[in-house]
Amino acid sequence: MPISSGMWGKLSAYGHVIEGAYEVLNGFERVRASRDAMRSVTLDADEAGVFARAALALKYDDPDKPAPISERQVLAPRRHDDEP
């Protein structure tokens, strides 16, 4: 049975879906590697404060309105896994 042109289109679409799935899986591997690299970086209290201040400035960049949370709140662990 010969393959019709419509069938080639479906096969091509399936191939694109499979390629996309592999790209997503590779993306997860890159995220995992980045996460592991970030875990290896430790900040002292002063560095953590600078980081929190910079994060708040980027997120809440209105100079006339203060951020709704403090640097201390940004740095406070919220999950059990984040506890020291």
The first five atom37 places (N, CA, C, CB, O) and aatype in JSON, in Angstrom:
{
  "aatype": [12, 14, 9, 15, 15, 7, 12, 17, 7, 11, 10, 15, 0, 18, 7, 8, 19, 9, 6, 7, 0, 18, 6, 19, 10, 2, 7, 13, 6, 1, 19, 1, 0, 15, 1, 3, 0, 12, 1, 15, 19, 16, 10, 3, 0, 3, 6, 0, 7, 19, 13, 0, 1, 0, 0, 10, 0, 10, 11, 18, 3, 3, 14, 3, 11, 14, 0, 14, 9, 15, 6, 1, 5, 19, 10, 0, 14, 1, 1, 8, 3, 3, 6, 14],
  "atom_mask": [
    [1, 1, 1, 1, 1],
    [1, 1, 1, 1, 1],
    [1, 1, 1, 1, 1],
    [1, 1, 1, 1, 1],
    [1, 1, 1, 1, 1],
    [1, 1, 1, 0, 1],
    [1, 1, 1, 1, 1],
    [1, 1, 1, 1, 1],
    [1, 1, 1, 0, 1],
    [1, 1, 1, 1, 1],
    [1, 1, 1, 1, 1],
    [1, 1, 1, 1, 1],
    [1, 1, 1, 1, 1],
    [1, 1, 1, 1, 1],
    [1, 1, 1, 0, 1],
    [1, 1, 1, 1, 1],
    [1, 1, 1, 1, 1],
    [1, 1, 1, 1, 1],
    [1, 1, 1, 1, 1],
    [1, 1, 1, 0, 1],
    [1, 1, 1, 1, 1],
    [1, 1, 1, 1, 1],
    [1, 1, 1, 1, 1],
    [1, 1, 1, 1, 1],
    [1, 1, 1, 1, 1],
    [1, 1, 1, 1, 1],
    [1, 1, 1, 0, 1],
    [1, 1, 1, 1, 1],
    [1, 1, 1, 1, 1],
    [1, 1, 1, 1, 1],
    [1, 1, 1, 1, 1],
    [1, 1, 1, 1, 1],
    [1, 1, 1, 1, 1],
    [1, 1, 1, 1, 1],
    [1, 1, 1, 1, 1],
    [1, 1, 1, 1, 1],
    [1, 1, 1, 1, 1],
    [1, 1, 1, 1, 1],
    [1, 1, 1, 1, 1],
    [1, 1, 1, 1, 1],
    [1, 1, 1, 1, 1],
    [1, 1, 1, 1, 1],
    [1, 1, 1, 1, 1],
    [1, 1, 1, 1, 1],
    [1, 1, 1, 1, 1],
    [1, 1, 1, 1, 1],
    [1, 1, 1, 1, 1],
    [1, 1, 1, 1, 1],
    [1, 1, 1, 0, 1],
    [1, 1, 1, 1, 1],
    [1, 1, 1, 1, 1],
    [1, 1, 1, 1, 1],
    [1, 1, 1, 1, 1],
    [1, 1, 1, 1, 1],
    [1, 1, 1, 1, 1],
    [1, 1, 1, 1, 1],
    [1, 1, 1, 1, 1],
    [1, 1, 1, 1, 1],
    [1, 1, 1, 1, 1],
    [1, 1, 1, 1, 1],
    [1, 1, 1, 1, 1],
    [1, 1, 1, 1, 1],
    [1, 1, 1, 1, 1],
    [1, 1, 1, 1, 1],
    [1, 1, 1, 1, 1],
    [1, 1, 1, 1, 1],
    [1, 1, 1, 1, 1],
    [1, 1, 1, 1, 1],
    [1, 1, 1, 1, 1],
    [1, 1, 1, 1, 1],
    [1, 1, 1, 1, 1],
    [1, 1, 1, 1, 1],
    [1, 1, 1, 1, 1],
    [1, 1, 1, 1, 1],
    [1, 1, 1, 1, 1],
    [1, 1, 1, 1, 1],
    [1, 1, 1, 1, 1],
    [1, 1, 1, 1, 1],
    [1, 1, 1, 1, 1],
    [1, 1, 1, 1, 1],
    [1, 1, 1, 1, 1],
    [1, 1, 1, 1, 1],
    [1, 1, 1, 1, 1],
    [1, 1, 1, 1, 1]
  ],
  "atom_positions": [
    [[0.84, -1.17, 0.0], [0.0, 0.0, 0.0], [0.9, 1.24, 0.0], [-0.96, -0.01, 1.22], [1.71, 1.41, 0.91]],
    [[0.77, 2.09, -0.99], [1.58, 3.31, -1.05], [1.14, 4.31, 0.02], [1.48, 3.95, -2.44], [-0.02, 4.35, 0.42]],
    [[2.11, 5.11, 0.46], [1.82, 6.14, 1.47], [1.36, 7.4, 0.74], [3.08, 6.44, 2.37], [2.05, 7.9, -0.15]],
    [[0.2, 7.9, 1.13], [-0.35, 9.1, 0.49], [0.35, 10.34, 1.02], [-1.88, 9.2, 0.72], [1.02, 10.31, 2.06]],
    [[0.19, 11.45, 0.29], [0.82, 12.7, 0.73], [0.28, 13.15, 2.08], [0.59, 13.8, -0.31], [1.02, 13.75, 2.86]],
    [[-0.97, 12.88, 2.37], [-1.54, 13.23, 3.67], [-0.89, 12.45, 4.8], [0.0, 0.0, 0.0], [-0.7, 12.95, 5.91]],
    [[-0.55, 11.19, 4.49], [0.1, 10.35, 5.48], [1.51, 10.86, 5.78], [0.16, 8.89, 5.01], [1.94, 10.82, 6.93]],
    [[2.23, 11.33, 4.76], [3.57, 11.9, 4.98], [3.49, 13.1, 5.91], [4.21, 12.3, 3.64], [4.36, 13.29, 6.76]],
    [[2.46, 13.9, 5.74], [2.29, 15.06, 6.62], [2.1, 14.65, 8.07], [0.0, 0.0, 0.0], [2.66, 15.27, 8.97]],
    [[1.3, 13.6, 8.29], [1.08, 13.12, 9.65], [2.37, 12.54, 10.24], [-0.03, 12.05, 9.67], [2.69, 12.78, 11.41]],
    [[3.11, 11.78, 9.43], [4.37, 11.23, 9.92], [5.35, 12.34, 10.26], [4.98, 10.3, 8.87], [6.07, 12.25, 11.25]],
    [[5.36, 13.39, 9.44], [6.24, 14.52, 9.7], [5.85, 15.21, 11.01], [6.19, 15.51, 8.53], [6.72, 15.6, 11.79]],
    [[4.55, 15.37, 11.23], [4.08, 16.0, 12.47], [4.47, 15.17, 13.68], [2.56, 16.2, 12.42], [4.88, 15.71, 14.7]],
    [[4.33, 13.84, 13.56], [4.72, 12.97, 14.67], [6.21, 13.13, 14.96], [4.38, 11.5, 14.36], [6.63, 13.16, 16.12]],
    [[7.0, 13.22, 13.9], [8.44, 13.4, 14.07], [8.77, 14.69, 14.79], [0.0, 0.0, 0.0], [9.66, 14.73, 15.63]],
    [[8.03, 15.77, 14.46], [8.25, 17.05, 15.13], [7.89, 16.97, 16.61], [7.44, 18.16, 14.46], [8.57, 17.55, 17.46]],
    [[6.82, 16.25, 16.91], [6.41, 16.1, 18.31], [7.48, 15.32, 19.08], [5.04, 15.37, 18.41], [7.82, 15.69, 20.2]],
    [[7.99, 14.27, 18.49], [9.02, 13.48, 19.16], [10.29, 14.3, 19.35], [9.33, 12.2, 18.36], [10.9, 14.25, 20.42]],
    [[10.69, 15.05, 18.33], [11.86, 15.93, 18.46], [11.65, 16.94, 19.58], [12.16, 16.67, 17.13], [12.55, 17.2, 20.38]],
    [[10.45, 17.52, 19.63], [10.14, 18.5, 20.68], [10.21, 17.88, 22.06], [0.0, 0.0, 0.0], [10.68, 18.52, 23.0]],
    [[9.76, 16.65, 22.18], [9.8, 15.97, 23.49], [11.25, 15.78, 23.93], [9.08, 14.6, 23.41], [11.57, 15.96, 25.11]],
    [[12.13, 15.4, 23.0], [13.54, 15.25, 23.36], [14.17, 16.59, 23.73], [14.31, 14.6, 22.2], [15.01, 16.65, 24.63]],
    [[13.77, 17.66, 23.05], [14.3, 18.98, 23.4], [13.88, 19.37, 24.8], [13.83, 20.03, 22.39], [14.67, 19.94, 25.56]],
    [[12.63, 19.08, 25.17], [12.15, 19.37, 26.52], [12.95, 18.58, 27.54], [10.64, 19.05, 26.65], [13.36, 19.12, 28.57]],
    [[13.18, 17.29, 27.27], [13.97, 16.47, 28.19], [15.38, 17.02, 28.35], [14.03, 15.02, 27.69], [15.91, 17.05, 29.46]],
    [[15.99, 17.44, 27.25], [17.33, 18.03, 27.34], [17.29, 19.33, 28.13], [17.9, 18.29, 25.94], [18.23, 19.65, 28.86]],
    [[16.21, 20.08, 28.01], [16.05, 21.31, 28.78], [16.01, 21.01, 30.27], [0.0, 0.0, 0.0], [16.59, 21.76, 31.06]],
    [[15.34, 19.93, 30.67], [15.3, 19.56, 32.08], [16.7, 19.23, 32.59], [14.37, 18.36, 32.29], [17.04, 19.56, 33.72]],
    [[17.49, 18.58, 31.76], [18.86, 18.27, 32.16], [19.67, 19.55, 32.38], [19.54, 17.39, 31.11], [20.46, 19.63, 33.33]],
    [[19.48, 20.54, 31.52], [20.19, 21.82, 31.68], [19.73, 22.53, 32.95], [19.96, 22.74, 30.45], [20.54, 23.12, 33.66]],
    [[18.42, 22.46, 33.23], [17.9, 23.08, 34.46], [18.48, 22.39, 35.68], [16.35, 23.0, 34.49], [18.88, 23.05, 36.64]],
    [[18.54, 21.08, 35.65], [19.1, 20.32, 36.79], [20.56, 20.7, 37.0], [18.96, 18.79, 36.55], [21.0, 20.88, 38.14]],
    [[21.32, 20.81, 35.92], [22.73, 21.18, 36.04], [22.87, 22.59, 36.6], [23.43, 21.08, 34.69], [23.74, 22.85, 37.44]],
    [[22.02, 23.51, 36.14], [22.05, 24.88, 36.67], [21.69, 24.91, 38.14], [21.1, 25.79, 35.87], [22.31, 25.62, 38.93]],
    [[20.67, 24.13, 38.5], [20.27, 24.07, 39.91], [21.41, 23.57, 40.78], [19.04, 23.16, 40.08], [21.67, 24.13, 41.85]],
    [[22.08, 22.54, 40.33], [23.2, 21.99, 41.1], [24.33, 23.0, 41.22], [23.71, 20.69, 40.46], [24.96, 23.12, 42.27]],
    [[24.58, 23.74, 40.14], [25.63, 24.77, 40.19], [25.24, 25.88, 41.16], [25.89, 25.36, 38.78], [26.09, 26.38, 41.91]],
    [[23.96, 26.27, 41.17], [23.52, 27.33, 42.08], [23.58, 26.87, 43.53], [22.09, 27.76, 41.74], [23.87, 27.66, 44.43]],
    [[23.32, 25.6, 43.77], [23.39, 25.07, 45.13], [24.81, 25.13, 45.69], [22.89, 23.63, 45.17], [24.99, 25.22, 46.91]],
    [[25.79, 25.09, 44.81], [27.17, 25.11, 45.28], [27.63, 26.51, 45.65], [28.08, 24.53, 44.21], [28.7, 26.67, 46.25]],
    [[26.86, 27.54, 45.31], [27.21, 28.92, 45.64], [26.63, 29.24, 47.01], [26.68, 29.92, 44.55], [25.43, 29.09, 47.24]],
    [[27.49, 29.68, 47.91], [27.01, 30.09, 49.24], [27.33, 31.57, 49.44], [27.66, 29.22, 50.37], [28.38, 32.06, 49.01]],
    [[26.43, 32.26, 50.09], [26.6, 33.68, 50.36], [26.68, 33.9, 51.85], [25.44, 34.51, 49.75], [25.98, 33.24, 52.62]],
    [[27.54, 34.83, 52.27], [27.54, 35.19, 53.69], [26.37, 36.15, 53.91], [28.91, 35.83, 54.12], [25.68, 36.52, 52.96]],
    [[26.14, 36.54, 55.15], [24.97, 37.37, 55.48], [24.96, 38.69, 54.71], [24.94, 37.66, 56.98], [23.91, 39.11, 54.23]],
    [[26.11, 39.34, 54.58], [26.17, 40.61, 53.85], [25.86, 40.41, 52.37], [27.56, 41.26, 54.0], [25.12, 41.19, 51.77]],
    [[26.43, 39.37, 51.78], [26.17, 39.09, 50.36], [24.7, 38.74, 50.13], [27.07, 37.94, 49.87], [24.11, 39.15, 49.13]],
    [[24.12, 37.98, 51.04], [22.71, 37.63, 50.93], [21.83, 38.87, 50.99], [22.31, 36.64, 52.04], [20.85, 38.98, 50.26]],
    [[22.19, 39.81, 51.87], [21.43, 41.07, 51.96], [21.51, 41.88, 50.68], [0.0, 0.0, 0.0], [20.51, 42.43, 50.24]],
    [[22.7, 41.95, 50.09], [22.85, 42.66, 48.82], [22.03, 41.98, 47.73], [24.35, 42.73, 48.4], [21.38, 42.65, 46.93]],
    [[22.06, 40.66, 47.71], [21.29, 39.9, 46.73], [19.8, 40.16, 46.89], [21.58, 38.4, 46.85], [19.1, 40.4, 45.91]],
    [[19.31, 40.11, 48.12], [17.88, 40.34, 48.39], [17.48, 41.76, 48.0], [17.56, 40.09, 49.88], [16.42, 41.97, 47.41]],
    [[18.32, 42.73, 48.31], [18.04, 44.13, 47.97], [17.96, 44.3, 46.45], [19.13, 45.07, 48.56], [17.07, 44.97, 45.94]],
    [[18.89, 43.67, 45.73], [18.9, 43.76, 44.27], [17.67, 43.07, 43.67], [20.19, 43.12, 43.7], [17.07, 43.58, 42.72]],
    [[17.3, 41.92, 44.23], [16.12, 41.21, 43.73], [14.86, 42.06, 43.92], [15.96, 39.86, 44.45], [14.02, 42.14, 43.03]],
    [[14.74, 42.68, 45.09], [13.57, 43.54, 45.34], [13.57, 44.75, 44.41], [13.55, 44.0, 46.8], [12.51, 45.15, 43.93]],
    [[14.73, 45.33, 44.16], [14.81, 46.49, 43.27], [14.4, 46.11, 41.85], [16.23, 47.06, 43.27], [13.76, 46.9, 41.16]],
    [[14.76, 44.91, 41.42], [14.37, 44.47, 40.08], [12.88, 44.17, 39.99], [15.17, 43.24, 39.69], [12.24, 44.51, 38.99]],
    [[12.34, 43.55, 41.01], [10.92, 43.17, 40.97], [10.0, 44.35, 41.22], [10.65, 42.09, 41.99], [8.97, 44.5, 40.56]],
    [[10.35, 45.17, 42.17], [9.51, 46.32, 42.54], [10.29, 47.59, 42.25], [9.08, 46.26, 44.06], [10.88, 48.19, 43.15]],
    [[10.31, 47.99, 40.99], [11.19, 49.08, 40.57], [10.55, 50.47, 40.63], [11.67, 48.83, 39.18], [11.06, 51.41, 40.01]],
    [[9.44, 50.63, 41.35], [8.8, 51.93, 41.49], [9.45, 52.67, 42.67], [7.26, 51.79, 41.7], [9.24, 52.28, 43.82]],
    [[10.23, 53.73, 42.41], [10.92, 54.41, 43.51], [9.99, 55.13, 44.48], [11.9, 55.4, 42.94], [10.37, 55.43, 45.61]],
    [[8.76, 55.41, 44.05], [7.8, 56.11, 44.91], [6.99, 55.16, 45.79], [6.87, 56.93, 44.06], [6.25, 55.62, 46.65]],
    [[7.13, 53.87, 45.57], [6.33, 52.91, 46.33], [7.27, 51.83, 46.87], [5.21, 52.28, 45.43], [7.95, 51.15, 46.1]],
    [[7.32, 51.66, 48.18], [8.23, 50.65, 48.74], [7.75, 49.23, 48.4], [8.33, 50.83, 50.27], [6.57, 48.99, 48.15]],
    [[8.7, 48.31, 48.41], [8.37, 46.9, 48.16], [7.44, 46.39, 49.27], [9.66, 46.03, 48.07], [7.57, 46.81, 50.42]],
    [[6.52, 45.5, 48.94], [5.57, 45.0, 49.94], [6.19, 44.02, 50.94], [4.41, 44.34, 49.25], [5.54, 43.63, 51.9]],
    [[7.43, 43.62, 50.71], [8.12, 42.72, 51.63], [9.52, 43.25, 51.89], [8.16, 41.27, 51.07], [10.06, 44.04, 51.11]],
    [[10.1, 42.8, 52.97], [11.44, 43.27, 53.35], [12.51, 42.29, 52.85], [11.55, 43.44, 54.89], [12.21, 41.17, 52.43]],
    [[13.76, 42.75, 52.92], [14.88, 41.87, 52.57], [14.89, 40.64, 53.47], [16.23, 42.63, 52.67], [15.15, 39.53, 53.01]],
    [[14.62, 40.85, 54.73], [14.61, 39.73, 55.69], [13.56, 38.69, 55.29], [14.32, 40.25, 57.13], [13.81, 37.49, 55.38]],
    [[12.39, 39.16, 54.84], [11.35, 38.22, 54.41], [11.76, 37.46, 53.15], [10.03, 38.97, 54.16], [11.44, 36.28, 53.0]],
    [[12.46, 38.13, 52.25], [12.94, 37.47, 51.04], [13.89, 36.33, 51.4], [13.64, 38.49, 50.1], [13.86, 35.27, 50.78]],
    [[14.73, 36.56, 52.4], [15.76, 35.59, 52.77], [15.26, 34.5, 53.71], [16.91, 36.3, 53.41], [15.94, 33.49, 53.9]],
    [[14.09, 34.68, 54.3], [13.58, 33.7, 55.25], [13.18, 32.41, 54.54], [12.38, 34.27, 56.02], [12.5, 32.46, 53.51]],
    [[13.59, 31.25, 55.08], [13.19, 29.97, 54.47], [11.67, 29.8, 54.59], [13.92, 28.78, 55.15], [11.09, 30.1, 55.63]],
    [[11.05, 29.31, 53.52], [9.61, 29.11, 53.53], [9.24, 27.64, 53.39], [8.97, 29.91, 52.43], [8.11, 27.25, 53.65]],
    [[10.18, 26.84, 52.98], [9.93, 25.41, 52.84], [10.81, 24.65, 53.82], [10.18, 24.93, 51.39], [11.88, 25.13, 54.19]],
    [[10.36, 23.5, 54.23], [11.16, 22.68, 55.15], [12.52, 22.38, 54.55], [10.43, 21.37, 55.49], [13.53, 22.37, 55.27]],
    [[12.57, 22.12, 53.23], [13.84, 21.81, 52.57], [14.81, 22.98, 52.56], [13.59, 21.36, 51.15], [16.01, 22.79, 52.36]],
    [[14.31, 24.19, 52.78], [15.17, 25.38, 52.77], [15.74, 25.7, 54.14], [14.4, 26.56, 52.25], [16.59, 26.59, 54.27]],
    [[15.29, 25.0, 55.14], [15.78, 25.25, 56.51], [17.28, 24.93, 56.56], [14.99, 24.38, 57.57], [17.73, 23.97, 55.94]],
    [[18.04, 25.73, 57.3], [19.48, 25.43, 57.42], [19.76, 24.16, 58.18], [20.19, 26.57, 58.1], [20.92, 23.79, 58.36]]
  ]
}
